[in-house]
């Protein structure tokens, strides 16, 4: 009888993991414009470095690898600063995105993948381009504000936005939706 309990397999989560790097120089951030043939958000600006974590690879190793592959820069793990984690459910795909910022690297950033990216460019950190990929813009905003975690394109919102509390004159989180 116990064997029958374990025969039924539970669904396996299909969450994918990605890494991103915001290279920072003074008050500017390096962003990459996705090429016209990109599978996602073609023509939009994105984090300077972005890529999937390979099976068996940790997020720091993936970040170092992707920095070299995409921009031709050498990044030492000690120079990476954890910035933000964003769980995205956008478009029916489940992604956990790790964002790092980096102020020290070796080499000069270049577009090493012109078949994927149209261009790279430095932008003022507080004024990214309007046509930036939504979840990357959210992560940059939260990175600059020191917010370590958020959700994007999911049923829930986090961090929970504050709303005015008419009774206390202050701010409080909204009431639960009853779900």
N, C-alpha and C positions, 0 to 999 in steps of 0.2 A: 504494500500500500504506500509506503514512504517513497518507493521508486516512482510511482505514478505522479507524486507531487512535483518531482523534479524534471519530469519529461516535458512539461509545458515550458517553453522558453519565453523569457521576458523580452520585450522589444529592446533592441540595442540602440543606445543613443548615437546619433550621427552628428554630434557637435564637432565642428572643425575648429582648429586653433590657428591663429595668424599672429604675426609680429609686425610691428610698425616702429619706425624711428623718426623723430623730429630732430634733425640736425639744427642746432641753434648757434648763431653767430651774432654777437651783440644783441640787437633787438629784432633780428630777422630769423625766419624759419625757412628751411629748404623744403619745397614741395615739388611733386612730380605730376605732370599732366599726362593722363592716360591717353594712349594712342587711339586713332579712329577705329581700329580693329579690336579694341579691348572687349572682353566678354562682359564686363561690368562697367558702367558709368563712363563710356567712351567720351573723350574730350574733356572730362572733369579733372580738377586738381585733387591730389591725394597726398597722403603722408610721403615724405621723401623716400622712405624705404618701406616696403610692404611685401609680405610673402607668407606662404603657408609653412607651418612647422612639419617637417618630415617625420614619418613614423620612427620612434626611438630617439628623436632629437628633442632636447630641451629648448625652452624659449630663448634663453640667452645665446646658446650656440646658433640657433636659427637666425637671431638678430645679427650676430657677427657675420654669418655666412651671407645673408641677404644684403647687408651693407656693402660687402665686397662685390657681389654679383651685380647689383643694380647700379651702384654709384661708384664702384672702384675705390672705395675708401676702406682703410683698415681701422677697425674699432676694437679697442681693448675692453673686455667685459668690465673692468674697474671704472671705465669712463661712462658706462651706461647708467642712467638714472631712471629707476622705475617711475613712470608718470601716471599711468591710467590703465584700467581694465574695463573694456566695454563689451557687454554681451548683446549681440545683435540677432534679432529674429527677422530681419528685413528680407522680403522676397521669399519667405518660406524656408530659408536656409538658417541654420543655427550656427553662429560663430562666436567664439570667445577671442577677442582681440587684445593683445598685450601691447601697450604703447610705452616706448622708452624715449627719453630725450638724451641728447649727447652734445657736449660742447667741445670735446677733444677727439680728434681722429687724425689719421695720417693720410696723406694724399689729397688731391683736389677732386671734389665731386664732379663726375661727368655722367652723362646718360649712357650707361653701358648696355642698355637694352632698347635701342631705337626701334626694334620690331614690336615692342610693347608700349613704350612711352614716347610721346611726341616731344617733350622738353622737360627741363628742370628749371626752377627759378627760385630766387630768394624773395620772400614776402615779409612785410612788417608783421610781427607776431600778433598784434591786436587787430590787424586788418587783412585777414586772408581773402583770397578771391571769392567772389560771390558764387562762382560755379565750382565750389569745392564739394567733394563727396560728403553727404550729410553726416554719416557717422564719424568721419575723420574731422570734420569741422567741430562736431560735438566733443570729440576726444581732445582736440587742441584747446578748445574753450575750457574744458575741465582741467586739463593739464596746467594751464596758466593760472587757474583758480585754486589749484591744489586739491581738487576733488578726485579721489582715487578710483571710484567705480561708478559706472552708469549702465543703463539699459537703453537700447535703441531699436525701434521697430518691434517691440514686444507688447503684450497686452498690459503689462504693468509699467509704471513709470518709476524710475529711481535715478538720482535722488528725488524724493517726493517734493514737488514744488510747494512752497509755503503760500498760504492765502491769508488775507487779513482776518483777524479774530475781532469781530465787532464788540464783543463783551469785554475783552481784556485790553483792547486798543493796540495789541501787538500782532504777531504773526504766529500761526500754528499750521500744522499739516492739515490737508483736507480730510474730511470724514471718510471712512471706508465706503467703497461703492456697494457693498452688500453681496459681492460675488462669493 
